[in-house]
Amino acid sequence: MIDLKGHLAIVTGGSRGIGRSIAEALLEEGAKVAICGRDQATLAPAIREMSGSGRIVGQPCDVGRWSNVESFYSFVDRELGGVDILVNNAGVGRFGPVDQLSPDAWDEVIRTNLSGPFYFSHLAVPRMKQRGGGFILNIGSLAGKHPFASGAAYNASKFGLAGFTEAMMLDLRYSNIRVSTIMPGSVQTGFRGRSTSGSEWKLDPAAIASMAVHLVKTPARNLASRVEMRPSKPRRA
Ligand SMILES: NC(=O)c1ccc[n+]([C@@H]2O[C@H](COP(=O)([O-])OP(=O)(O)OC[C@H]3O[C@@H](n4cnc5c(N)ncnc54)[C@H](OP(=O)(O)O)[C@@H]3O)[C@@H](O)[C@H]2O)c1
């Protein structure tokens, strides 16, 4: 397995939920990690709490805004000096039937869940090539495979992300950059402002994080390009 000690990682949306668990797991492996989120009031304590386990830095950034992403990479270049691992995790959900979904809600979901991973990857790839290779992991969703009513925007973003991920994998495989996606079902996080109590049947964010680390550590001749994860015993309807 690959030793991640000293590897340089970016985790978008690393201040809460799945992204935070992945940032913690990468830190435990000895990687240096840069995280972002929009809300400084969530980001700052997250960085403080994780700073005991290794080198972590962060700066607010809306992944769906190109100028924010450019500034974030200037920060990363300064603080880490490059990137070996990019985890495109930040995502939002806005739900409703098409006639009731506002154009603003549609734009927010597509910008965050689809344009964000493109912006981050666009700037990561030349940096990875310069360092001889890298790993891009996109956190998709089973909603990128199974449409559901009221899911038009979210499904479109995650179906799009699945296609983007696979095309990018084909683009980059001969440049020593592996690209993969984890597509989870329901995970026990505060996604969409949900409470986490009473949802112990859902996937544990730590399980997504240990899968993420396993994928990145897997020897470079191998690639699990798409991993589906789901609660073993979903709540019966
Ligand atoms: N939870 C689930 O059931 C589930 C299932 C399948 C897939 N997923 C996917 O997993 C990923 C993480 O979900 P989660 O459940 O961990 O969500 P979460 O608990 O709501 O955390 C989302 C993280 O992303 C950040 N974020 C949101 N929008 C952002 C933006 N525009 N720019 C930068 N950061 C942003 C949030 O920080 P700020 O709010 O401060 O920006 C936060 O750190 C998402 O892509 C989601 O679609 C989740």
The ligand as an ORCA input file, in Angstrom:
! r2SCAN-3c Opt
* xyz 0 1
  N     -25.286     12.733      3.605
  C     -25.737     11.912      2.672
  O     -26.714     11.158      2.883
  C     -25.035     11.820      1.327
  C     -25.318     10.729      0.504
  C     -24.672     10.628     -0.723
  C     -23.775     11.595     -1.126
  N     -23.524     12.656     -0.307
  C     -22.582     13.669     -0.790
  O     -21.486     13.747      0.099
  C     -20.947     15.066      0.089
  C     -20.838     15.596      1.513
  O     -22.119     15.535      2.105
  P     -22.336     15.632      3.682
  O     -23.484     14.749      4.002
  O     -21.065     15.451      4.394
  O     -22.844     17.146      3.789
  P     -22.772     18.197      5.010
  O     -22.710     17.491      6.312
  O     -23.881     19.162      4.743
  O     -21.363     18.930      4.772
  C     -21.154     19.614      3.567
  C     -19.779     20.247      3.570
  O     -19.594     20.910      2.314
  C     -19.407     22.297      2.537
  N     -20.005     23.022      1.412
  C     -21.288     23.024      0.991
  N     -21.430     23.824     -0.069
  C     -20.207     24.353     -0.322
  C     -19.696     25.249     -1.290
  N     -20.475     25.779     -2.244
  N     -18.394     25.556     -1.257
  C     -17.583     25.034     -0.307
  N     -17.998     24.176      0.627
  C     -19.301     23.840      0.620
  C     -20.039     22.588      3.890
  O     -19.503     23.744      4.526
  P     -20.277     25.178      4.411
  O     -21.726     24.919      4.625
  O     -19.621     26.022      5.457
  O     -19.981     25.657      3.031
  C     -19.636     21.329      4.644
  O     -18.296     21.389      5.038
  C     -21.865     15.889     -0.816
  O     -21.286     15.980     -2.097
  C     -23.140     15.072     -0.858
  O     -23.870     15.292     -2.056
  C     -24.120     12.793      0.918
*
